[in-house]
Amino acid sequence: MNDVMTLSQRADALEEKMARELDYIVIKSRLYSMAEGDMGPAPNAGALMKENPNARVLMGDDPRLPAMPEKPNLMDFFKYRFGPCMHLLQSARHAVNANLPEKMVLACLLHDISTIGFIRGDHGYWGAQLVEPYVDEEVTWAIRAHQVLRFYPDESVGYEYPQSYITSFGQEYRPDPYIEEDYKRMRDHKWYMYGRQITVHDIYSFDPNVHVELEEFEDVIGRNFKQPEQGLGFDNSSVAHMWRAMIRPAKYL
């Protein structure tokens, strides 16, 4: 019998220890567990509460995370929920320096927000959905399209298949069939170049020596992102629940 605990088991043991010591219990989502390769059952909240009668499952704000404003805006998510975003800031500045329209600057600023704040896989599709009610449809289309177009060279704009993809995915990697089908549809679309421009200004934006401040784009956001008066996550839009999931990622139900 192997007595060495797996990483997932150690994480569960730590959660159980925290539950005994704190007055709240965190049960991670199934998606998180599967990403760890864990197909086992979630920790038993009832059993954990029995061990610590004062503990309750987490149904409100997570005290481990920075507090969010009552009516959070996009800038607040960049500051308090999104992970490191220098790549996006560099991409947006690159678009500014290329004299792209403001809506394309915004698209470059937002194209990877799912990666840094929500879900990595199919991040272009998720990111487009997150912002769809709040931006012009060309911006949504471009963010969704960059997920696909980045895998396909375009000599007309000097875009080549990134060497970093060969390093990361392997020489033999080929995009999934649904990506190929989307590419066939997107390459003849009237907004093709909107999505292509994200890939162009994406690839040059990984310079560790370049620092860009979020405030540089505050006016661009103000003019091109329709911030809901109630705050992101509380405006009863079709994606409000997705923004709430980022506000309270460990909410039990």
Helices and strands as residue ranges (DSSP letters): H 7-21, E 24-25, H 30-35, H 45-51, E 56-57, H 74-80, H 86-97, H 102-110, H 113-117, H 123-131, G 132-134, H 137-149, G 155-157, H 163-169, H 177-186, H 192-203, G 214-217, H 218-224, H 240-247
